[in-house]
Amino acid sequence: MFICTKCDAQFPKWSGRCSECQGWGTLQEQEVGSVGIRTAKTKPAAKAGVLLVNEKATAHQRISSGENEVDRVLGGGIVPGSLVLLAGEPGIGKSTLVAQIAAGISPSLLGRGLGGEVLYISGEESAGQLASRFARLERKFDHIKYLEAEPVETIIATIEKEKPGLVIIDSIQTIDSLDLDGTAGNPNVVRYATNLLMHCAKQTNTSIIVIGQVTKDGSVAGPKTLEHLVDVVLSIEGDPVHAFRILRATKNRFGSTDEVGVFEMDKGGLKAVPNPSEKFLAERQPSPGSVITAVLEGSRVFLVEVQALVEHSFYPSPVRRASGFDVNRLQMLSAILSSRAGVNLGDKDIYVNVIGGMKLEEPAADLAVCAAILSATSNKTEAEPTIYFGEVGLSGEIRSVVGAERRIKEAERLGIKKWVGPGVIKKIQELK
């Protein structure tokens, strides 16, 4: 049997590419016994189910991580006995964030009657390097114990003996196993280690945070079952060359996945940003091609600057480039402006940039991008700050978006009274 190490799909014959996840070179041959297929010798006894209506629903007790933005994303804090996966690109701030959690969580652990110590297991930093990190962050670390990367069986035995309040593993790709053949980082070893850690977390009621690496396309490295096994999947996003970081939950068994946390990286670590809109617009200077849009991220509204540059093209095929915005959608909006608004863009290069490293994924940013392109084309600056939001259809109509009132209130809070969106204009040509 050939099994894909990325998505666990099974195939009777080997091929160079998995037909399920489209991964190349991911099929590996495994013995039937090694994939857990067993034949029962005796008929198993039947089990009686339990009526859920007779069970009393219990609220999840949570522990504050010491970071308000992290607690917001988790739904109020860390649930004891949960397994949390934190993923992100190299250098984005994963180790810094978990170090801050390790330093700030001790009072919350003691308040819940749990062990106040934190066990920090690192396969990427030595004890001295980790101590230097805490000193640089100016955080207390007298309650943190260090353990170098050991086989997962040793880690679980240590957790059962020490009974720490929180365990941090940096990273899961550095953990190997005594009982399973394969080196650390092997998809089978990663899956096996995560499964054992999940059982350990539930049996000991210990919260465990593991850091996971990501692939070139931004997905979590390792088998897809890694994300299915854990309770919470957190991803930290942003451009390493920019200071802002966005923390979001792509999976949360104990809460919503709508919330996001905003941080700013400086020499003292990741600092929470209580007012992201003001930060994003702090250095904005009115100029042609610069507009403001209101982005809805979970229950929060951010005001972000969108810039566009339109220049005569010297090539047969005009350039369409975007940073923080989908290039394919930019091409579609350019075609709509040419066809529906009568703007000649066929011989123009178009560049779009979202300030601060933000990524605009919701369709509500369509109108802002169009307004920025039109402003850059006409070389005109807005007379007064204006918020643009709305989805643009292929016929040039402006469609409604979720949370319009909340976007307007956020703009008014920052002193911006004018807005353009659904209800103000109906067609894209009205922007001219």
Stockholm file with secondary structure:
# STOCKHOLM 1.0

chainA/1-432         MFICTKCDAQFPKWSGRCSECQGWGTLQEQEVGSVGIRTAKTKPAAKAGVLLVNEKATAHQRISSGENEVDRVLGGGIVPGSLVLLAGEPGIGKSTLVAQIAAGISPSLLGRGLGGEVLYISGEESAGQLASRFARLERKFDHIKYLEAEPVETIIATIEKEKPGLVIIDSIQTIDSLDLDGTAGNPNVVRYATNLLMHCAKQTNTSIIVIGQVTKDGSVAGPKTLEHLVDVVLSIEGDPVHAFRILRATKNRFGSTDEVGVFEMDKGGLKAVPNPSEKFLAERQPSPGSVITAVLEGSRVFLVEVQALVEHSFYPSPVRRASGFDVNRLQMLSAILSSRAGVNLGDKDIYVNVIGGMKLEEPAADLAVCAAILSATSNKTEAEPTIYFGEVGLSGEIRSVVGAERRIKEAERLGIKKWVGPGVIKKIQELK
#=GR chainA/1-432 SS CEEETTTCCEESSCCSBCTTTCCBSCEEECCTGGGTCCCCSSCCCCCCCCCGGGSCCCCCCCBCCSCHHHHHHHTSSBCTTCEEEEECCTTSSHHHHHHHHHHHCHHHHHHTTSCCCEEEEESSSCHHHHHHHHHHHTCCCTTEEEEECCCHHHHHHHHHHHCCSEEEEECGGGCCCSSSCSCTTCHHHHHHHHHHHHHHHHHHTCEEEEEECBCTTSSBSSCTHHHHHSSEEEEEECCTTSSEEEEEEEEETTSCSCCEEEEEEETTEEEECSCHHHHHTTTCCCCTTEEEEEEEETTEEEEEEEEEEEEECCSSSCCEEEESBCHHHHHHHHHHHHHHSCCCCTTEEEEEEEGGGCCBCSGGGHHHHHHHHHHHHHTCCCSSCEEECCEECTTSBEECCTTHHHHHHHHHHTTCCEEESBTTBSBGGGGC
#=GC SS_cons         CEEETTTCCEESSCCSBCTTTCCBSCEEECCTGGGTCCCCSSCCCCCCCCCGGGSCCCCCCCBCCSCHHHHHHHTSSBCTTCEEEEECCTTSSHHHHHHHHHHHCHHHHHHTTSCCCEEEEESSSCHHHHHHHHHHHTCCCTTEEEEECCCHHHHHHHHHHHCCSEEEEECGGGCCCSSSCSCTTCHHHHHHHHHHHHHHHHHHTCEEEEEECBCTTSSBSSCTHHHHHSSEEEEEECCTTSSEEEEEEEEETTSCSCCEEEEEEETTEEEECSCHHHHHTTTCCCCTTEEEEEEEETTEEEEEEEEEEEEECCSSSCCEEEESBCHHHHHHHHHHHHHHSCCCCTTEEEEEEEGGGCCBCSGGGHHHHHHHHHHHHHTCCCSSCEEECCEECTTSBEECCTTHHHHHHHHHHTTCCEEESBTTBSBGGGGC
//
